[in-house]
Amino acid sequence: MIYPTHFKYTDQHEWLHIEGDVATVGITHHAQDQLGDIVHVEFPAVGKSLAKGKSACEIESVKSVSDVYAPISGTVTAVNTTLEGKEAVINADPHGGGWLFKLKISNPAELAELMDSVAYTAIA
């Protein structure tokens, strides 16, 4: 798998696409592959403050329920409600239409701790 080079990644298999002070967050192709068919997402509330490394939302698959962790600290500005009832989009397009939520970045210094696509590919 070739991961988008303009994204940042975590060792928990989340990705971020950063535009200004907002990060769009999703799970990687590797993560969705490990989960199997995704059937439900429990989104964080818009306006909720998330701390880096803490549970942000849950994804339920036919295999298990897994936490998605906040890759950086910030406030949730949007969730991808188009996935409701269409959770399979996460499996089909995890780095595009399968995004989960957007964060207004509160600590830009945390971005330096994230991996680029080359480093992430080495662990995925």
C-alpha angles and dihedrals in degrees: 000000000000110000121212109269094213092061130084122222142204130215086244088066100253122135131208131202109197123208113173107308095340126088123198109212132203142143123270128249087254091055095049090047091054092047097049122205109007114219106170143016124202101205126206116249117264106253094030116135113228126199120217111266096015124115111277102174143337131248119201119204133174086264105044150324114267134187121235109212127216104256090201136006118270149109121282109245100172143002127208099250090169085080093065105114089000100070091141087079086077089061094043099042110013095160096046129021091010095071114136112202145342126236131200099224113240099178112034091181088073090067089074089066094060126096129244120229094268093054092044093050088056091061101033 
